[in-house]
Amino acid sequence: MRVIVTGGAGFIGSALVRYLVQTRRDQVLNIDKLTYAGNPTSLHSVTGRENYRFLRADICDRTAMEDAFAQFRPDRVMHLAAESHVDRSITGAGDFVSTNVMGTFTLLEVARDYWSRLPASDRDRFRFLHVSTDEVYGSLGDEGLFREDTPYDPSSPYSASKAASDHLAKAWHRTYGLPVVVSNCSNNYGPYHFPEKLIPLTIINALEGRRLPVYGRGENVRDWLYVDDHVRALERIASLGRPGETYNVGGRNERRNIDVVRRICLMLDAIAPTDTPRERLIDFVADRPGHDARYAIDATKLEQELGWRAQETFETGISRTVRWYLDNEWWWRPLRARYEGERLGLVREAVA
């Protein structure tokens, strides 16, 4: 297959590129703008391979996208490029609307024009996979799971921008017939995760003896999905998913944030002991505005229809993740110069 991956220098995108290039042996064109979260070193294992190409470009740049499609001639587009950090969206929503909404619109239009000119047999196998998040569904109570037919109820500028892009993707299928498939995933974790997110931030801060900020009392619940399980699901959805359908991807690993942080502390205490338990570094801070209480995915449709199963439990996945950060300081140490773990997403009070 000839696959365009957008956002392939990011966390999930780079994992997907590595999988497609090294395991699937696909021809891959990675398109990434290389914002703060795009890291070329995450792709060191595929750089230089004959079946991998990289294009530094903005998905909002229609001319650049048209040229990329015309020259590479993809069989498939896997669209992951997005601004993704909720805290950053609170104080800088404009970037999220630009990239997540207008960037997706641009790609859909370019893909539609390209697809419409293909021979009939190539049109039939072409797919546009739009990769999204479970945050578009809003917040769950103590019971229940997000299903593909759960009404959208986004809480943050980030999730609202992703909800908008989901609706665009579905509309381009219904209106124009573009063979679009949408996926909505739960919280990912694993190697090469930019250290502003909960798990990598906790690991790195704990290693350095810094405070471990936890929003509120850490009662918020997330369904954790190991990134390599997610990329296998994405390849399965792009290959076998029905156009116009949505597939939810979840790990069936619900954990409270505070329990995740404590688990990491205990693991590091066992592997690299210090004079005092790392759990004493936990610092409860003011909660994030609009912080959803609980996310949990029902992945039954994906499991039964497409035969996917998560291979990692949270226990095996978090163990692999902690070990990776311990063994790969070369990757994360330079990132600390750009982001040292400071609090993001604070909302200033209005002045009367």
C-alpha positions in Angstrom: 0.0 0.0 0.0 1.0 3.6 -0.6 0.0 5.5 2.6 0.0 9.2 3.5 0.2 9.7 7.2 -0.4 13.2 8.5 1.1 14.1 11.8 3.5 11.2 11.6 6.2 12.9 13.8 3.8 13.1 16.8 3.3 10.5 19.4 0.7 8.2 17.8 1.6 9.2 14.3 5.3 8.2 14.7 4.2 4.8 16.2 2.0 4.3 13.2 4.7 5.2 10.7 7.2 2.8 12.4 4.6 0.1 12.2 3.7 0.7 8.6 7.3 1.0 7.4 8.9 -1.7 9.5 6.2 -4.3 10.0 3.8 -3.8 7.1 6.5 -2.8 4.6 4.1 -0.2 3.1 5.3 2.8 1.1 4.8 5.8 3.5 4.8 9.5 3.0 4.8 11.3 6.4 3.5 14.8 6.3 4.1 16.9 9.4 4.5 20.6 10.2 6.9 19.8 13.1 5.3 21.9 15.7 6.5 21.7 19.3 5.2 18.1 19.7 6.6 16.9 16.4 9.9 15.1 17.0 11.9 13.7 14.1 14.0 11.7 16.5 11.0 9.5 17.1 11.5 8.3 13.5 15.2 7.5 13.7 14.5 3.8 13.1 12.9 4.4 9.7 14.8 7.5 8.5 16.7 6.5 5.4 14.6 3.5 4.5 13.6 3.3 0.8 9.9 2.9 1.7 9.8 6.0 3.9 9.6 9.7 2.8 9.1 12.8 4.9 7.5 16.1 3.9 7.5 19.1 6.2 4.3 20.9 5.4 1.2 22.4 6.9 -2.1 20.5 6.2 -3.8 23.9 5.8 -1.6 24.6 2.8 -3.8 23.4 0.0 -1.1 23.7 -2.7 1.4 21.7 -0.8 -1.2 19.0 -0.1 -2.3 18.8 -3.8 1.3 18.4 -4.8 1.9 15.7 -2.2 -1.1 13.7 -3.4 -0.2 14.2 -7.1 3.4 13.1 -6.7 2.9 10.3 -4.1 -0.4 8.9 -5.4 -1.7 7.3 -2.2 -4.0 4.3 -1.9 -4.8 5.4 1.6 -4.7 8.5 3.9 -4.4 8.1 7.6 -5.1 11.6 9.1 -3.6 12.1 12.6 -2.3 15.7 12.3 -3.8 17.7 15.1 -3.2 20.0 18.0 -4.0 17.6 20.8 -3.2 19.0 24.3 -6.4 20.1 26.2 -4.5 22.5 28.5 -3.0 24.3 25.5 -6.4 24.6 23.9 -7.7 26.5 26.9 -5.3 29.4 26.3 -4.7 29.1 22.6 -7.9 27.8 21.0 -7.1 29.5 17.6 -4.4 27.0 16.7 -6.8 24.1 17.4 -9.5 25.5 15.2 -7.0 26.2 12.4 -5.3 22.8 12.3 -8.0 20.5 13.5 -11.0 22.0 11.6 -9.6 23.9 8.6 -6.7 21.5 8.2 -9.1 18.6 8.0 -11.3 20.5 5.6 -8.4 21.1 3.3 -7.3 17.5 3.4 -10.8 16.3 2.7 -11.1 18.6 -0.3 -7.7 17.6 -1.7 -8.5 13.9 -1.1 -11.9 14.2 -2.8 -10.4 15.9 -5.9 -7.7 13.3 -6.1 -10.0 10.3 -5.5 -12.6 11.5 -8.1 -9.9 11.3 -10.8 -8.7 7.8 -10.0 -9.6 4.8 -12.2 -12.7 2.9 -10.9 -10.7 0.0 -9.4 -8.4 2.5 -7.5 -11.4 4.5 -6.3 -12.9 1.4 -4.8 -9.9 0.6 -2.6 -9.0 4.2 -1.6 -9.7 5.0 2.1 -9.5 8.2 4.1 -9.1 7.3 7.8 -9.9 10.3 10.1 -8.4 9.6 13.6 -10.2 11.3 16.5 -10.7 11.1 20.2 -13.2 9.9 22.8 -13.3 13.4 24.2 -15.8 14.4 21.6 -18.4 12.5 23.6 -18.0 14.6 26.8 -18.0 13.1 30.2 -19.5 9.9 31.7 -20.8 9.3 35.1 -19.9 6.3 37.3 -21.6 3.9 34.9 -21.7 3.3 31.1 -19.4 3.4 28.2 -19.0 5.5 25.1 -20.5 3.8 22.0 -20.3 4.8 18.4 -23.8 6.2 18.7 -23.2 8.2 21.8 -24.2 11.9 21.2 -21.4 14.4 20.9 -20.9 16.7 23.9 -17.4 18.2 23.9 -16.2 20.2 26.9 -12.9 21.8 25.8 -11.8 23.8 22.8 -9.7 20.8 21.8 -12.6 18.3 21.9 -14.9 20.8 20.2 -12.4 21.2 17.4 -12.1 17.4 17.0 -15.9 17.0 17.1 -16.1 19.6 14.2 -13.6 17.7 12.2 -15.4 14.4 12.8 -18.6 15.9 11.4 -16.8 17.3 8.4 -15.3 13.8 7.7 -18.7 12.1 7.9 -20.3 14.8 5.8 -17.7 14.4 3.0 -18.7 10.7 2.9 -22.4 11.4 2.9 -22.4 14.3 0.4 -19.6 13.4 -2.0 -19.2 9.6 -1.4 -15.5 10.0 -0.3 -14.7 6.6 1.4 -14.1 8.0 4.9 -13.8 6.0 8.0 -13.6 7.6 11.5 -11.9 6.2 14.6 -12.3 7.6 18.2 -9.7 6.4 20.7 -9.3 6.5 24.5 -6.1 7.9 26.2 -2.9 6.6 24.6 0.4 6.0 26.4 3.7 4.4 25.6 7.2 5.3 24.3 7.9 8.6 22.5 5.1 10.4 24.3 5.7 14.2 24.6 6.3 15.0 28.4 3.4 17.3 28.9 0.9 14.4 29.2 0.2 12.7 32.5 2.2 9.5 32.2 5.5 10.7 30.7 5.4 13.9 32.8 5.0 11.8 35.9 7.8 9.4 35.0 10.3 12.1 34.1 9.5 14.4 37.0 9.7 11.4 39.4 13.1 10.4 38.1 14.3 14.0 38.6 12.7 14.4 42.1 10.3 17.1 41.0 6.8 17.6 42.1 4.1 15.4 40.5 1.1 17.7 39.8 -2.3 16.0 39.9 -5.5 17.9 39.0 -8.1 18.1 41.8 -7.9 15.0 43.9 -7.0 12.7 41.0 -10.4 11.1 40.8 -10.8 11.6 37.1 -11.0 8.2 35.3 -9.5 7.4 31.9 -9.5 4.3 29.7 -5.8 3.7 28.9 -4.7 2.3 25.5 -1.2 1.3 24.7 -0.1 3.1 21.6 1.1 0.0 19.7 -2.3 -1.6 20.2 -3.9 1.6 18.9 -1.8 1.6 15.7 -2.7 -2.0 15.0 -6.4 -1.0 15.3 -5.9 1.9 12.9 -4.4 -0.3 10.3 -7.2 -2.8 10.7 -9.9 0.0 10.5 -8.3 1.5 7.4 -8.1 -1.9 5.7 -11.4 -3.4 6.7 -13.6 -0.7 8.1 -16.8 0.2 6.2 -16.9 3.7 4.7 -19.1 6.0 6.6 -18.7 4.1 9.8 -17.1 5.0 13.2 -15.1 2.6 15.2 -14.2 3.2 18.9 -10.8 2.0 20.1 -10.3 1.4 23.8 -8.1 -0.6 26.0 -10.7 -1.6 28.6 -8.2 -0.4 31.2 -10.0 2.2 33.4 -7.9 3.9 36.0 -8.1 7.0 38.2 -5.4 9.5 37.5 -4.1 9.3 41.1 -3.8 5.5 40.8 -1.8 5.8 37.6 0.6 8.3 39.3 1.0 6.1 42.4 1.6 3.0 40.3 4.4 4.8 38.5 5.9 6.0 41.8 5.9 2.4 43.2 7.5 1.0 40.0 10.3 3.6 40.0 10.9 3.1 43.7 11.5 -0.6 43.0 13.7 0.0 40.0 15.6 3.1 41.1 15.2 3.5 44.8 15.7 6.9 46.5 15.8 8.0 50.2 12.1 8.8 50.3 9.2 7.3 48.5 8.3 9.2 45.3 4.6 9.3 46.2 5.6 12.1 48.6 6.2 14.2 45.4 2.5 14.2 44.6 1.1 17.7 44.5 -2.7 18.2 44.1 -3.3 21.4 42.1 -6.4 23.3 41.1 -8.4 21.3 38.6 -8.4 21.9 34.9 -11.4 24.1 33.7 -14.1 21.8 32.1 -12.2 18.7 33.2 -14.3 15.6 32.2 -14.9 13.2 35.1 -14.7 9.8 33.2 -14.0 8.4 29.8 -14.5 4.7 29.0 -14.8 3.1 25.5 -17.0 0.3 24.4 -14.8 -1.3 21.7 -17.2 -4.2 21.0 -17.9 -3.1 17.4 -14.2 -3.0 16.5 -13.5 -6.3 18.3 -16.4 -8.2 16.8 -16.6 -6.7 13.3 -12.9 -6.3 12.6 -11.4 -8.9 14.9 -9.1 -6.5 16.8 -8.1 -7.1 20.5 -5.8 -5.0 22.7 -2.7 -7.1 23.5 -1.4 -5.1 26.5 -3.1 -4.8 29.9 -2.4 -1.6 31.8 0.0 -3.5 34.0 2.1 -4.8 31.1 1.9 -1.6 29.1 2.9 0.7 32.0 5.8 -1.5 32.8 7.0 -1.4 29.2 6.5 2.4 29.2 8.4 3.1 32.4 11.3 0.9 31.3 11.5 2.7 28.0 11.8 6.1 29.6 14.5 4.8 31.9 16.4 3.4 28.9 15.9 6.3 26.5 17.0 9.5 28.2 18.6 10.5 24.9 15.1 11.0 23.5 13.4 12.9 26.3 16.2 14.9 27.8 16.4 17.5 25.0 12.6 18.0 25.2 13.0 19.4 28.8 14.7 22.4 27.3 11.4 23.2 25.5 9.0 22.0 28.2 10.0 21.6 31.9 6.6 20.5 33.1 5.1 23.9 34.0 1.4 24.2 34.5 -0.5 25.0 31.3 -4.2 26.0 30.6 -4.8 28.4 33.4 -7.7 30.8 32.8 -7.3 34.3 34.1 -10.2 35.8 36.0 -12.1 38.5 34.2 -11.4 42.0 35.5 -14.6 43.8 36.6 
